[in-house]
Amino acid sequence: MKVPLTWLQDFLPLDLPVADLARRLTLAGLEVEEVRFVGKVPPKEPPRGRAIETKVSGLAWDPEKIVVGEILEVMPHPQADRLVLARVQDGLGEHVIVTGAPNLFPFRGKGRLAQPIKIAYAREGSRLYDGHRPGWELMTLRPAVIRGVESASMACSEKELGISEDHEGVILLDGDAPVGRPLAEYMGDVVFDIALTPNLARDANILGVAREISALTGEPLRPSEVQYERTGTPITGRVKVVIRNPDLNPRFVVGLIEGVRVGPSPYWVQRRLRLAGMRPINNVVDATNYVMLEVGQPLHAFDYQALVRRAGGKPPALVTRLPDQGEMLTTLDGVVRRLDDFTVLVADSAGALSMAGVMGGAETEVTDATTDILLEGAAWNFLNIRRTLAAHKLSSEAAYRFSRGVHPALSETGVRRGLMWMQRWAGGTVADGIVDEYPAPKADPVVEFTLSDVERWLGIRLPAQEIAGVLRRLEFGVEIQGDTLRASTPPHRLDIGEGMVGRADVMEEIARISGYDRVPETLIADVLPPQRGNPHHEREEHVRDRLVALGLQEIVTYRLTSPERESALRPGAEDNSPFLRLANPIASDRTVLRRHLLAGMLEVAASNSRREPRLALFEVGPVFHPRPEADRPDEHPRLGLVLIGRRALPGWQPSDAGRMDLFDLKGAVEALFDDLRLPPPRWEPGSDPTYHPGKCAHLFLDDTPLGLAGEVHPLVLETFGIVEGPVAAAELDLGTILEHMPEAPPVRPVPSFPPVLEDLAIVVDEGVPAGEVENVVRQAGGELLAEVRLFDVYRGEPIPAGKKSLAFSLVAQAPDRTLTDAEAARLRSKVVQALETELGARLRE
């Protein structure tokens, strides 16, 4: 928000030095990012007190050389058709200058002007910006001969004075400009560039900033006048307003002015608009923009006669509604837009007129031929405005304000003030009265709090009268009843909530205006709340810790993805299950919420495997699946693992330099489960398009499915740009893992009696998984069987075809005694018998 100082001074007197004012605004939450001096001389001394980082820029106009001048006569140049000679009076005498300003050509050759033209005049030696070069390059004005005519001074454009980029014509000042007066005194200014946070949208106008300064300094605000003649035909019966959705359009106000003359605004208006960052258009449009910047209410001007023509010569009826199916609108930028079903419209009997709060339609815009203006001021649902802006990728100063909230109370103020400025700048007759549809007036919150609340929340003790004074300067209504205060929210603020939220909002206002620097450093005096654990979070962190201890590195990938990225995990497979789509995605390739962790993890592996010889990655995070019958989606916690590269990095000792595969992943998963005091997961052969055929497994914890693990399919690796495989990956149901983790891991004493070690080799059918054999062995061995480990798999002679040999290492151990040979033999016999009975296995000879 760019705020000219002279505009602020319309609302309150300001005697503070500019640097001090910038500092106080910044400390109150309105961060002044830059102070631009337009013609004024920047201060040499920094502000007192705490330093604030504020950029200072601008060009000072020499009061002896840059003054108000007046053109007495515009004459043709004797040797150039595109140049003219201007006779200028600068208070010290008359001078002839050469200029090519196109806005002086209409006065050429008309002799001495009956009404002299006031200009910004620069004498010889002035320091100015070069208006004919790009950027901001300073020059010193020196005498020059231009096509045979000497010219030592010049009439200035806004570019040469540093006001704006405009250099197409010279500045034509208003008729009351005093000739010879230093230009810096007449129209010099200081512009504060303020960065407003979303909760300060109420200050996106000059009056809002003036309120803040009034509250900070105690200077009273000057009342903003609304004075204009209302001698026109009453507006009653000449226009009708209907609001179909009051929740989307709480209030709609219109006024009527007839007989206006569309033309340029007074120069002081144009200058203020440019300093505030807006381009002047004409006196009608400028009035709407001026009011928006002045009091915060965006306005829209309709050509009233165009509305009458659309209504077939009858009084127009304006309706605010949602669009019909397939309805279109050509907006002011010339674009034909298809209207979404949520976009609020201002319409009449012939169709849509404008996208409410965003952009008007081309058919009823104000043109040079317009004479009658229907002026609209309304309030709109800010969430709906944001949605419309995102859908159409539009932005405007009006939409910026509406998308953050404009109080319905400002609608009438804005319309009446807009009519006043239009009448002053464009003439015309204002119709008596306004049309004001306000079906559900907003009740502004009343917040009740005590002095002890202020002391407890802010840490400072303030008298009731001081607190009331702060809030009254912010235009709150305040009642004091002993130690209790009741603050009524002023009718221009939407940021004060109800109940406890409103109390916090009011406390913030007291702290801001009283000064954050007054809040002392204190120790917490309240009793700390009881510390309660979060078992789910603690278990999740424990899983992370164990994976890191096993040598894996955690990554965090985007939860937002695209259907194309997810479908790359399943080449050749159809997947018609729906995604959870974002209504307003921030990027074209991040439009849906992910359903798998692996897509993001493989992207990370692809980009890092080009530089790193070994990657062992894990991610803990949710995946999302829509539920058509519910408001919220299913959000499932997942654990993803990805291994790629060498099994061990080369070192001074011999190591296994082979590439990691499914069995490395299996070892990592089983080591994790062992660390978590969980039984080892059951691995069963499986198939999935993501994984290599024959190298994929379904995992189960007891009988609960956990997910899939395996080596990623070569087509998937190619899609993600992974040059060299294999890549071992798994995606497991973390929720199931966390549910099965024991509350307190069992503590077992270290055995003090020696174990019995024995190897057992059996022959089973080729289709029997080794994991199933191990489970049978463990169940048969019971508590005495401390450990079972597969150490060999053999196929070939003398093993018959269709069979395989599995060799296990068994460790038998009792906690309270040394096992005898007879006990060990019984254990072995029991295991062998169970294998023969359940799996048809036999001992290998």
Secondary structure, 3 states (H helix, E strand, C coil): CEEEHHHHCCCCCCCCCHHHHHHHHHHCCCEEEEEEEEECCCCCCCCCCCCCCCEEEEEECCCCCEEEEEEEEEEEECCEEEEEEEEEECCCCEEEEEECCHHHHHHECCCEEEEEEEEEEECCCCEEECCCCCCCCEEECCCEEECCEEECCEECCHHHHCCCCCCCCCCECCCCCCCCCEHHHHHCEEEEEEECCHHHHHHCCHHHHHHHHHHHHCCCCCCCCCCCCCCECCCCCCCEEEECCCCCCCEEEEEEEECCCCCCCCHHHHHHHHHCCCCCCCHHHHHHHHHHHHHCCCEEEEEHHHHHHHCCCCCCEEEEECCCCCCEEEECCCCEEECCCCCCEEEECCEEEEECCCEEECCCCCCCCCCCEEEEEEECCHHHHHHHHHHHCCCCHHHHHHCCCCCCCHHHHHHHHHHHHHHHHHCCEEECCCEEECCCCCCCCEEEEEHHHHHHHHCCCCCHHHHHHHHHHCCCEEEEECCEEEEECCCCCCCCCCHHHHHHHHHHHHHHHHCHHHCCCCCCCCCCCCCCCCHHHHHHHHHHHHHHHCCCEECCCCCEECHHHHHCCCCCCCCCCCCCECCCCCECCECEECCCCHHHHHHHHHHHHCCCCEEEEEEEEEEEECCCCCCCCEEEEEEEEEEEEECCCCCCCCCCCCECCHHHHHHHHHHHHHHCCCCCCEEEECCCCCEEEEEEEEEEECCEEEEEEEEECHHHHHHHCCCCCCEEEEEEEHHHHHHHCCCCCCCCCCCCCCCEEEEEEEEEECCCCHHHHHHHHHHHHHHHEEEEEEEEEECCCCCCCCEEEEEEEEEECCCCCCCCHHHHHHHHHHHHHHHHHHHCCEECC
